[in-house]
Amino acid sequence: DVGSGTGALLPHLRAAGVADVLAVDVSAAMLEAGAGRGGAPSAAAAPVLGNTPAVRPWVGDIESVPAYQGPVDAVFFNSVFGNVHDQRGALDAAAVPLKARVDQLARLVALVGNK
């Protein structure tokens, strides 16, 4: 969840069955304010990369996320893409951790207001 801020999208992702979320934002204060909005992982959630599924905060922009934080099935830019200075760089960086599988397409979703 790029530009996660206070985590407005997190409850919706978790309700849709997403067990593991990397919440990316340049503001540590915003991420801290959103801590807990994603709720606890379900008991049925399988460990991801050896970790317990959870909402994991990453302070920085999408271009600073290291490869070990992936792979991911989807990247969301929810109402933040218009505020990204280097949009091409952000999309390039977001594409790196996306895992494409034969049975499932990787997804990159950018929502930019209602325009």
C-alpha positions in Angstrom: 0.0 0.0 0.0 2.1 2.9 -1.3 1.3 6.2 0.5 -0.5 4.2 3.2 -0.6 7.2 5.5 -2.9 6.4 8.4 -4.0 3.2 6.8 -7.4 4.0 5.3 -7.1 1.2 2.8 -5.8 -1.4 5.3 -9.1 -2.6 6.7 -10.5 -3.1 3.2 -7.5 -5.1 2.1 -7.7 -7.3 5.2 -11.5 -7.7 4.7 -10.8 -8.9 1.2 -8.5 -11.6 2.6 -5.1 -10.0 2.2 -3.0 -11.5 5.0 0.3 -9.6 4.5 0.5 -5.9 3.7 3.6 -3.7 3.3 2.4 -0.2 4.3 4.8 2.3 2.6 4.8 6.0 3.5 7.4 8.7 3.8 5.9 9.8 7.1 6.7 7.7 10.2 4.1 9.7 12.1 1.4 8.8 9.6 2.3 5.1 9.7 2.4 5.2 13.5 -1.1 6.8 13.5 -2.4 4.0 11.3 -0.8 1.2 13.3 -3.5 -1.3 14.2 -6.0 -0.3 11.5 -5.3 -3.5 9.6 -6.3 -5.6 12.5 -4.8 -8.9 13.5 -4.0 -11.6 10.9 -6.5 -14.4 10.7 -5.5 -17.7 12.3 -5.7 -19.4 8.9 -3.2 -17.0 7.3 0.0 -18.8 6.2 3.4 -17.4 7.1 4.9 -15.2 4.3 8.6 -15.4 3.8 8.9 -17.1 7.2 7.1 -14.2 9.0 3.8 -14.1 10.6 1.4 -12.3 8.2 0.8 -8.8 9.3 0.7 -5.1 8.3 4.4 -4.2 8.1 5.3 -0.5 8.0 8.1 0.8 5.7 9.2 4.4 6.2 10.3 5.8 2.9 9.1 6.0 -0.7 8.4 3.1 -3.0 11.9 3.5 -4.5 13.6 2.8 -1.2 11.8 -0.5 -0.5 14.5 -3.3 -0.6 14.0 -6.4 -2.6 13.8 -8.6 0.5 10.4 -7.0 1.3 8.9 -8.8 -1.8 7.7 -10.5 -3.8 4.2 -9.1 -3.8 1.0 -9.9 -5.6 -0.2 -6.4 -6.0 0.9 -2.7 -5.5 -1.7 -0.1 -4.7 -1.2 3.7 -5.1 -4.5 4.9 -3.4 -4.9 8.6 -4.0 -1.2 9.3 -3.7 0.1 8.9 -7.2 -0.6 12.6 -8.1 1.7 13.6 -5.2 4.6 11.4 -6.4 7.3 13.6 -7.9 8.9 10.9 -10.0 5.9 8.9 -11.2 7.9 6.9 -13.8 10.5 6.0 -11.1 7.8 5.0 -8.7 6.1 2.7 -11.3 9.5 1.2 -12.2 10.2 0.6 -8.5 6.7 -0.8 -7.9 7.1 -3.3 -10.8 10.3 -4.9 -9.3 8.7 -6.8 -6.4 5.6 -7.8 -8.3 5.6 -11.6 -8.9 3.9 -12.8 -12.0 2.7 -16.4 -11.9 1.2 -18.5 -14.7 -2.0 -18.9 -12.7 -2.4 -15.3 -11.5 -1.5 -11.9 -12.9 0.4 -9.4 -10.8 -1.5 -6.2 -10.3 -0.5 -2.6 -10.1 -3.4 -0.3 -9.2 -3.1 3.5 -9.2 -6.2 5.4 -8.0 -6.0 9.2 -8.7 -9.0 10.9 -7.1 -12.3 11.0 -9.0 -11.0 12.8 -12.2 
